[in-house]
Amino acid sequence: MKAMTATLRLQFHAGFTLDDAVPLVPYFARLGISHVYASPLLQARPGSMHGYDVVDPTRVNPELGGEAALERLVAALRQHGMGLLLDIVSNHMAVGGEHNRWWQDLLAWGRNSRYAEFFDIQWHSPDPLLRGQLLLPFLGDDYGKVLQAGEAPLRFEADSGRFVVHHHEHRFPVSPPDYALILAGSQLADLRELAGRFAAASSADDAEPLHTMLASFARHAQHAVDIERLLEGFNSRQPEGFERLHTLLERQHYRLASWRTAADDINWRRFFDVNELGGLRVEKPAVFEATHGKLFELIGRGLVDGLRIDHIDGLADPRGYCRKLRRRTTALLAQRPLDAALEHLPIYVEKILGAGERLHRDWQVDGTTGYEFMNQVSLLQHDPAGEEALAALWHDLSERPAFADEVRQARQLVLQGTLAGDFESVAQALLQVARNDVMSRDLTLGAIRRALQALVEHYPVYRTYINACGRPEQDEAFFQHALEQARISLGDADAGVLDYLQRWLGGESWRRLPPGRPRKQLRHACVRFQQLTSPTAAKAVEDTAFYRSAVLLSRNDVGFDAERFSAPPQAFHDSCQQRLGDFPDNLLATATHDHKRGEDMRARLAVLSERANWYASRVEHWRELAEPLRQALADGPAPSPGDELMLYQTLLGNWPLDLGADDTLALRSYAERLRQWQVKALREAKLRSSWSAANGAYEDACAAFLDAILLDSQCQQLRHSIAEAANALACPGALNSLAQTLLRMTAPGVPDLYQGAEFWDFSLVDPDNRRPVDFAARRQALDDSQPAAALLASWRDGRLKQALIGQVLERRQRFPELFLRGDYLPLQVEGQHAERVLAFARLHDDQRAVVILPRLACPLLGNQAQPLIPAQNWGDTRVLLPFAVSPGNCTGLFDQRAVTKNRELWLNTALREFPVNLFIDHIESPGAYP
C-alpha cells in the first residue's frame, strides 16, 4: 500500500453508495490520490445525507451497501495500492426517532437499562417534575396540547408485542412493567395473567419472552380485538383517555415535552444544541468497546487504514480517548493481512485551534483535519491595505459592532438561550463544589452563574484540557486570558468568585481531595465546564457571529480567526515549519463538508481586499439601484443594510463562471440555490429571524429582494452591474485559487481534496456544498497531454485546476519523502514585486523542490482574460536560491525547465507559461555540482 500522500474526501449516502465509488477508483488513482477519506460508514438514521447520526455502530450502513460493498470498494483501492481513511463519530449517536435500539432500551428501562451508562445523562435533576426521568423535548407543541389533539397516541406493535407512544417520526416505548396498567382491564384471562407477569419483570431479559407471548396472542382475532379496545381507553382526545394516557406517561423513565423546553431543561448532553443527537460517555470502558468494536474488526481485517475523529472536543477526556485509541489500533496491526500491512495507522482529530493554540502532542495523534491551514492560506491572500476601507464600509452601513463584540454578544445569547440548560448544569455542579468547603459555602448560585458566564464569554479557545493534575501548562495562558477579561466585566462583588473558579477549574488538582464524593463532584464540574465552552464557541462563532459580520466573508469560515484580516508571508512560513516539527502528517484542507464557502469562492472574495475602494463604489451604486426593491417592515427595512451587503458579497464570490446576466432559465436555478443559503444565513444570525422563531415576513421580503435582482426584467441594470463585477474578480480569483491549490499540495502535511473540488468550487454552506458531483466530467477531463496554453485558454471549465492537482500529486507520489519529511526552507525574494511572491523550498537528501506563486497580484494581472501574469510585468523580481540547481535536471510543471543565473530564479521565466510553479531538482550523484 502507498504511503499516505493525498486524500480525497467522499460524502456517502443512499444516493452515492460505496459501490458508486468503486468505478471512480481508477480516476482517483490517476489524479494522484493515495487514500479515499470516507464520511462515517456505520449505520446512520435512514436517509442520512452525512452519516453523523449513527444509530447502530455495530454494522456498516446497509443504505451504503453494507459490509459487502465496503469490501468491494477496498478491493478496488488495493488494486491501485490505495487505502481508506474513515471518519468516525465517538461523541454522539442519533436519538429520538425509532431506529436506535440502545436509546429505545434506555427509554423502556431507564436506569435499569443495560445502556443506561452509555448516554451522558444527569439523572439527579433539580427540577422536581423530572424525578429521575429523562427529558424528551421532541413534541411539536406543549405536552398538554399534543395529548388533547391525539398527536401522541398509544399503539400496539403486534409483530414485536410492544406498546409504544408515537409522535410523528418519534417512538416512545412504554416500560414493560407498566403494561399491567394497559392489560389489566382485558376481558381475556390470559392477557390479565400476562399483565401480572409484566409487572414483575425487572429487566429486558425478563420481559423478552413476555413480548414474544403477547405477540403470539395478538395473532388471534379475539385477542387483537380486545387489545384494540384497551387502546381506545387511552384515546387522549377523550377526557378519561387523556387522564389514563397522562397517568401512564407520568410513570415512564422519561418525560415528554415540547421541543422549546430543551434549551432550559435538558438533562442530557447533546451534540451542541441538536436534540436528535445524544452525547455518549465514551470514557466508560463498556461504552468504548461497544461503540468501537466494529471499527476495530474492520481495522484488524485490513479494511480501514486510518481514522478521523469527529468533534474530539465534545469528549470528557480527549487525551485519554486518543491515547487509548492509539493503543488499541496499534495492537491490531499485527492481525492485518499482508496486502494491507501497516506499520502505523494514522489518527486525525477534528479540532479547531484558536489563535496561538497548538494541538497537544501527548494525545499521540497524527494531527488535525486541517482547518487551521485553511486559515493560514486565507490570511496570506488578504491585502492588509484593504482592511480599513472594508471595515469602514461594513460598520457604516450595517452599524454592527466589531467582530470580537459580536462574538461576546453571541456567547451571551447562546448561554442564555439554546445552551441555557447546559450552562445551568455547570453552575449547579460548581455550587455542589462550593458547598463541600466551609470557606466557600456562602457562595450563592446567582454569583456562581454570573462569574461562570463572564468566564465562558471571554474564552479565547474552544476548550482547555483539565486533567487529574490540573490545567496543562500549554492551556494556562488561555484560561488566564478569560479570567482577566471576566474580572474586568464583573462587578467588585462577583469578581471574587473568579478566584474560586480559577482553583476549582484546574488551578488545583482534584487529587488533592481524598477519594470520595467531593473529589467526584469536583471532577464532574471540570468535565462539564469543558464540555460547555466548546459548543458555546461553535454556536457563537461559526453559527452566529459569522452570519452577523461581513467585513469580508472570505475571512468567515470554520477554524478561521476572523479578528485577523491578513498575515505576512513570514507568518505562513512559521506555521509550516512548526507543523513540520510537530505534526508532519497533519491534513491540509482548503475545503470540507463543513465549510461556509467553497475554496474558490473564498479565493475570489479575497481579491476585494486588493480592490476595496472599487468595491465600496460598486456597493454604493447597487444600493441606489436597489432602493425600490427594499420593503419597509415594522421591525425595520428588509433586507437590513448588513444582510444586503452580505448578499452582494455572496453574489460576487459565488456567481457561476458560465452564468449570463440574461440567461433566465439558469438564473432561476441559481436563485433557488441562493434562497436556500439566504434562509440559513438569516436564521443563523438570529437578528431578524431564527430557527426557533422564524420571521416569515422578513424572510419573504429578503427572498423577494434576491429574486428581483436575479429575475426581474426591471432590474437588468443592477443585475448586469453585479455580474460584471463578479466577472472582473473571476480571473484574479482563479489566480488565488491556483496558488492556494499549490500550497495545499506542497506545504508540510498531507493534502486533502474535497469531493469535486478538482474543478472550481464556488459552493455555499451545506447542503449546497454536498450537491452531487459530476465525476464523469472530471474523469473525461483528466488528460496529461493538454499543454498549459490550451488549459489557460479554457480556464473557466476547471480543467486548469485539475491539471495542476494531477501534476503536483504525481510528483508527490514520485518523491514522497521529499514532501512528507523534507525540510521547509523559506526563500528570499528580491526585486520590483518581491512582496507579491511567496517562495519556499523542500529539501530531502538529494531531492529539492522549489515552490513559487504570486500573492496579492491583482495589480500585476490587470485586465488579463486569463489568470496568468504577463512575464514582462514581473520586471526584475527574482527568487534567491541558497543552492545551485542542475541545469538539465530541474523540471517545473508542464515540463518547464528552470532557468537560473547566479542562483537566482527570475519570475519572468519561472512563471512565464503557468501562473504558479513547482520545480524539482533530483541530484543523481551527490557532489555533481555545488
HULIN-V174957 format. One record per helix or strand of 2 or more residues. SS is the DSSP state (@ for helix, = for strand). FROM is the first residue (numbers start at 0). TO is the last residue. Records with the same first field share a line. If there is no record, write none. Layout:
SS=FROM-TO  FROM-TO
//
This chain:
==5-9  34-37  41-43  53-59  82-87  91-93  133-138  153-156  161-166  169-172  253-257  269-270  273-279  305-308  345-348  366-367  586-588  630-632  635-637  749-753  822-825  827-829  836-843  846-853  877-879  889-890  903-905  916-921
@=17-21  24-30  61-63  65-78  100-111  142-147  175-182  188-199  203-217  220-231  238-249  258-264  284-299  311-313  317-334  337-339  360-362  370-379  383-397  402-415  419-434  444-456  472-488  491-494  496-506  509-511  516-541  544-546  552-554  568-581  598-608  611-624  626-628  640-653  663-684  695-710  712-745  767-769  774-780  787-792  794-796  798-813  815-820  833-835  857-860  870-873  892-894  906-909
//
